[in-house]
Amino acid sequence: MASQENKNAISPASTENTIFTGHIYIFHAFDVGDDIGLSKVQKLRSINNLPLNLPKYFKNYHVPLNIELPHPNDSARCTGVKIYNFGGMSLTYKIPFKDSLENLRKEFSNLYDQYREQSFTDARLVYSRIEGNIKKPHFFVTNAAYIVIQVDPQPGKIDAATLKSDFGAIIASTLRFETQTLSEAQKNDILEPALGYFRGDLIVVDIDAAFVCDPEYEEILDLFEFANIQYLELQYFDRLLDQQLNRLYEDERRSLPLKSYLPFVETDDKVRYLSRLKVDISVITERLENSIKLAGEPYFTELYELLIKKLELREWKTSIDRKLNIIRDVQDIYQHQIDSIREDILTVLIIILIFVELIVGVLLHYMK
């Protein structure tokens, strides 16, 4: 006699023909400058502001400006653009679907490529409207994307356990942008950390995409978008620090500028720039890390921790901290070198003054 599990299992043919409805949410983020004057952008005539309803677990450190994609545009699926004061912008695309997960897997990579190209066009359109209010504008140094596959629950027909057991292989390979079934080890690595709040809920989080079956999924979309923004900024700062370290290595043998020898004169621009850069990066990364307060929200906390792990946000932060420490050490050595030179110059000047005073005294003695 067949077990109850086998009775409820969906056959392979049925799996391929099972139709799901839902949406694909794509979050594309771009770094476009060092700082954006949100109050000035908000007053631009070419910008149409949209209401922003952030979840209660977001702090007020980095409340973005939510705007409509400027017109004219040919992007019907862009639901809004968030602009952050630290120089980032995030575009959200919402694409409805009604199809089998098997067919979705086949088209998933093409869909991502299509909206990736569209995001470049849309982001440049926004950038062109706000460029005058960006400090050190650039389009763009880094970008990041994350995709959420949201499917509508089917109570009484497919529960979370069935989704995971019968559709897990398709879900796992889709999240990796593969059209073939992954190995059992890879599939389990993706599916094992899956979580859900109620019996019919299933959330599978991976490196570049997530699968969400939850009737109240709107509450968690902001977590995915914000994690993608965090990844963008950490990636940008890491690259920026790499560039600065390379310049330091290249300039290792350069001679100090003339003004470095002069007492009471500020050190050269490079040292001051590195000092400001270190402070700016430290402040922004700390605020990004602490912008979400999830105390008393175990479900959201678990989801956010899973996102942090999959996106390796702590590893990126550690890399940045390590490079900031290297820059700090280089600054200390450079400043010590300048201080030593200035002390030597002052000592020489004092000796010269004493010698001149001695010569003058001798001359005055023989002239009497």
N, C-alpha and C positions, 0 to 999 in steps of 0.2 A: 504493500500500500504506500502510495507516494506521500511524502511529508507535506505538512501545511505550507512550508516555505516553497516547495516545488510547485504546489498548486497555485500559489500567488505569483510565481515568477512569470515574467513576460517573455515570450519566445523571441528569438532573434528577428524573425520576420515582423513580429508585432512591434519590436523596438524600433525598427527602421521606419515603420508607418505611423508611430505615435506622434500626433501633432501637438506641439506646444505653442503657446502664445506668450508674448512678453516684449521686452525692449533690449536693445544693445545700447549701453551708455559708454561713450568714449570721452575720456578726459585728456585733452592735449594742453600741455603747459609750456610756456616759453619764458626765457629770461631776456628782457629787452632794455635793461639799463640799471644804473646804480640806485636810482630813487625816482619815484613817481609822485607828483603832487596831486593827490586824489581830490582835494578841495577845488583845485583849478580845473581838473578834468571833468568834475561833476557839473561845472558851470558852462562847459562847452555846448554851443548850440547844435553841433553835429552829433552829440552824444545823448542817447535816450536812456535815462536811469531806470532800473528795474528794482522792485522791492527785494530785500534780502532777509530771509528768515533762517538764520543759522540756528542749529540745535543748541540747547542750553549748556551742553558740555564744552562749547567753544568760549574761550576767554576773549577779551577785547584787544589783545595785543596787535593782531593783524587782521582786523575786520576789513575785508576787501570792498571795492566798489563794484556793484553788480550792474552791468549795462547790457543793452540789446546790441547785437551785431549791427554796425552802421549800415545804412543803405546808400547806394544800391549794392546788393549782393545776390549771389545765386546759391546760397546755402540754406536750404529749407529746414535742415535738421539741427541747426545750431540753436540751442535753447537759451543761451546766455553766455556772457563773458565776465569773468571776475578779474579785476585788476588789483594788484597788491602794492602797497606803498614801497616795498623793498625792491621793486623792479620786475615782478613776475606777473604773468597773466595766464589764466586758465580758461579754455573754451570747452564747453560741454555739448556733445552731440547725442541726440536721442533718436534711435532708429527702431521703429516697430517691426516685429516679425511674427509670422505664423507659419511654422514649418516643423519638420522633424529635426531632432538634434543631429542626426546623421547628415542631412543636407546643410544644416548650419555649419557643421565642421568643415565641409567641403568648400564653403564660401567665406569662411571666417578670415582667412589670411588676406583674400582679395578685398574684403570689406574694410579691413584695417588699413591696407595700402591706399584705398580710395579716399578714406577720410583723413589719412595722414597728409596726403597732398592737398585736400580741401582745407585742412587746418592751417597750412602754410599760407594759403591765399587769404583766409579769413583773418589770421593773426596779423598779416602785413597790412590789411585794411584798417584794423584797429590801431596798429602802430602808426600808420600815416596820419591818423586823426589826433593822436595824443603825443606825438613825438616832441612837440614844443614844450611839453610839461614833464619831460623825462631828463634826469641828470645823466650825462654821458650815455645817450641813446645808442643802441646797437641792435640790429635785427639779423640774426639772433646768435648768441654764443652757445647756448644749450637748449635742448627741449626734451620733454619726457611725456610719455603717454601711458595710460592705464585703461583697460576695458572691463566693463562689468556686464555679464550676460544675465539679465533678469528674466526669469520665467515665472508665469503665473501658477500658483499652486492648483492642484486638481484634487480637492478633498474627496475621499471615498474611492478614488481611482488609483492615484499614485501618491504614496507617502514618501517621506525622506529616505527610509530604509530601501524602498524599491528604487528610488532615484539613484541611490549610491550603488546598489548591487547590480541593477540591470542596465543603468545608463552611465555608470561610473567610468568605464573605459572610454566612452565617447566624450564625456565631460573632460576627463584628464587630458586626452590628446588635443581637444579643441583649445584648452587653456594654454597649451604649448605650441599652438599654431601648426599642429601636425594633422595630416589626413589619414595616417595609418595608426593602428592601435599600438600604444606604448607597451613596454615590457611590464611585467607584473610588479617589479620593484619600483619602477618609475611611477606607475599608476598608484601604488600604495603610498608612495612618498607624497603625492599630491592630495590623495583623498583622506588619509588618516587624520590630519589635523582639522577636518571639516567640523563645523559646528552649527548649531541651530538653537533657537529659544523654545519654540513649541515643537510638537511631534512632527508636524508636516514641514518644518523649516529645514533648509539645507544651504549652508554657505561654504563654498570651496574657494580658498584663496591661493593664488600662485604668484609667480614672479611678475608677470606682465598682464594677467587677467584674472578675473574671479567669476564664479558662478553663484547666483543668488536666487533661491526660491523662498520667498518670504512675503506674506501679504502686506507687511509694513516696511518694505524695503527702502522707502524714501528716507527713513530716519538714519540710514547708514551710508547713503550715497556720499554725503559730505565727508565722511571719514576716508573714503577711497580718493576723493578729489584732493583733500588736504594732504594725504600721504604722498600723492603724486607731486604736489607742490614742494613738500619737504625734500623729496628725492631730487627734484629739479635744482633747488637751491644748494643742497649739499654737493651735488655733482658739479654745479657751477663754481662754488667756492673751492672745491678740491682742484679743479682745473686751473683756476686763477692762482692758487697757491703754488701749483706746479710751475706755472709760468714765472712767478716771482722767484722761486728757488733756482730755476734755470738761469735767470738773469743774475742772481747773486753768484752762482758758480762761474758764469762767464766773466763777471766783473771782479773776480777774486784778486786778480793781479793789477787791477787798475790803480792808478795813483789817486790819492785823496785830492779833492778840489782845493784851490788856494784858500778859500774862505774858512775851510776846516782848521787852518792854522791860526786863525784870528780869535783871540779871546772875546767873550761876550757876543759872539755871532752865532746865530742858529746853525745847527747841523744841516747837512745837505738835504735836498728834497726827497731823495730816495728813502732816507731813514724816517723822515716825517710821514711819507706816504705809507711805509710799512707799518708805522705805529697806528695810523688811522685805519688802515686795512685790518689790522689785528683786532682793534676795538670793534669795528663795524661787523666783522664776521662773528666775533664772539657774542655780541649782542643779538644779532639776527638769529644765529643758530640756537642760542639759549631760548629765545622767545618762541621760535618755531617748535622747539622740543617741549615747551611748557604751555603751548597755546590751547591744549585740550585738557580739561579737567574731568576725569572719569570716575572720581571717587563715588562709591555707592552705585555704580553701573557695571556690574561684573560682566554682563554679556558684551557690552560695547568695549570694555577693557580687554576682554579676551580677543575680540575681533581686531582691535587696534594693535595689540601686541603681536598678533599673527601677521598683520600687514607690515609692521616694523621688522619682523624677522624675515619675511619673504623679500622685502625690498632692501634688506641689509642696511637700514638707516643707521643703526648704532655703529656698524663697521665704517660707514662713510664718515660719521661724526668722529670716530676714533682716529681715522686717517687725517682729518682736518686738524684735530687737536695736536696730533704729532707734528704736523707741518707748521702749525702756529708756534709750537715750542722750538722748532728749529729756527724759525725766523726770529723768535725772541732771543735765542742764543747768539745768532748772527748780529742782531742789533746790539746786544750787550758787548760783544767783542769789538764791533765797529766803534761804539761809543767809548769804550775803554781806550781804544787806539787814539781816538781824537782827543780825549782828556789827557792822555799821556803826552801827546805832541804839544798840546797847549801848555801843560805844566812845564815841559822842557823849554818852550819858547819864553814863558814868563821867567823861568830861572835864568836863561841867557840874558834876557832884557835887564833883569836885576843886576847881574854881574857886570853888564856893559855900563849901566848907570853908576854902579859903585866905582868902576874903573875910570869913567869919565870924571866923576867927582874927585877921585884921587889925583888925576892928571891936572884938573883945574886947581886943586889945592896946592900941588907942587909948583905949578906955574905962578900962582899968586905969591907963593913964598919967595921965589927967586926974583920976582919983579919988585919986591919992596926995597 
